[in-house]
Amino acid sequence: MRISLASDSLDGVAPILVSEIEARGHTVIAHGAVAEGPSDWAWCCSQAARDVVSGVADQAIVCCWTGTGASIAANKVRGVRAALCVDAATAEGARRWNDANVLALSLRLTSAPLLGEILDAWFAGSVSPEETDVANIAYLSEIEN
């Protein structure tokens, strides 16, 4: 898969994100501090989200100190379902029940071992075929601004 990655700084796990994603067989499209480009969280994280909806990337991972700003910026892009995940169970649930296409991470809270668990769960996750889950995802498109 092509993964668009954005981080507003090189704090925490940011320096190992590219290698961790590539180690799982994915290609990285980097934005912000991980690309040595403009790294304001709103700009780099929304660019990663736009990569997903335009088809440049299959999914995105966006990061900032708390993960909150990264997720907010990504979710402002129509068609994005960004989930701030602090553990593997949340990442798996976000993929399964929410068909999340953007993973948001906190650089402050995510340790290297936890990052590995979250990425493994995220990439192994699949979307629920249950009728109610499918209906909820479809409804999100209806209520987008």
N, C-alpha and C positions, 0 to 999 in steps of 0.2 A: 504494500500500500504506500501511497504518497501521503506523508504526514507534514502538515504545515505547523511549524513550531515558533512560538513567540514568547519572549521573556523580556521584562523591562529592566532586568539587572542580571548580574552574574553571581548573585548570592545563592546560598544553600545548594540545592542539587542542580541548579542551572548549568554549571560547567560540564556535568556528565549526561545531560539530557540527550544530546545528539548521539553519543556513543551508545546509550541505553536503547534508544529507539532503533538505531541501525543494527545493533546486536540481535534485535528481534526480527530482522529481515526487511525493515521498511526504509524507504527513501525519505530524507528530511529536506524540507523547504524552510529555510531559517529566516526569521525576522527579529528585529530588535537587537538586544544585547548579544544574543547567540549568533548574530550575523554581523556584528560590529556596525550596525546601522542605527537609525533613530530608534530610541528605546522607550519613549513615553508609552505607558501601558495602554492607554486608549487607542493610540495609533497602531502600534505593532500587533496588539491582540485582535483588533478589528480587521486588520489586514489578513491575519491567519484565518479568521472566520470567513472573510470574503473569498479566500482561496478555496474553501470547502464548497460554498454555494456556486462558485463559478466553474467548479470541476477541475481546477488546478491541483487540488489535493482531495484525498478521500476523506480524511479526518484532520482535526487540528488538536494541538495541545498548547494551551496558553497559561502563562505564569506571571504572577506578581507576588509581592511580599505576603499578602493575605490570601490571594487567589480571588478575592471578591471583585476587585476592579477588573481583573482579566475576564472573569465570567460575565460581568455586566457589559463590558465592551463587546465581547463576542455575541452575547444575546441580543444586542441592538441590530445585528445583521439579520435581515429577513431570511428565514429558512434554517437558522442555526438553533440548535438545542444544546447549549453548553451546560455542563454539570461540574460544580466544584466538588471534587472528591478528596476525602481525607483518609480513606482506607480502601482496601480491595473490595469489600462487600458493597460499598457505595458505588464504586466504579462498575462492578458487575451489574448492579441494579439499574444504574443510569443507562447502560447499554440495553439491558433487557426490557425494562418497563418504559423507558423514556426515549428510546432510540436516539440517545445523545450522540451527536457527531463532533462535539468539541469537549475535550477534557480540560478542566481548569484545575491548576495546582497551586498550593501555597508554598512559596519558597521558604517561609519561616517554619512551617510545620512538617514538611515532608523530608524524612531522612532518606539516605540512599537505600537501605533495605526496604523501607516502606514504598519508595518509588518503584522498585522492582516488582513488588506485590501488586501495586496499583496498575502498572503498565501491563503485567501479565493478565490480570483480570479484565482490563479494558479491551485488550486485543483479542482475548479469548471469548469475550462476550458476544452474544447474538440477540437479535431482536425477538421479543415474544410474539408468537403467532396467535395468542389468545385474542378473541374478538374484542373484549373490553379494552385491552392494551392498544390494539390497532386503532380502535375508535378514538381513544384519548389522544394518540399521536396525530391523527387526522384533524381532530378538533383544534389542536394548537395552530395549525395552518389557517383555520377559519378565523381565529381570534387575533392573529398577528396584526399589528398596526401597519 
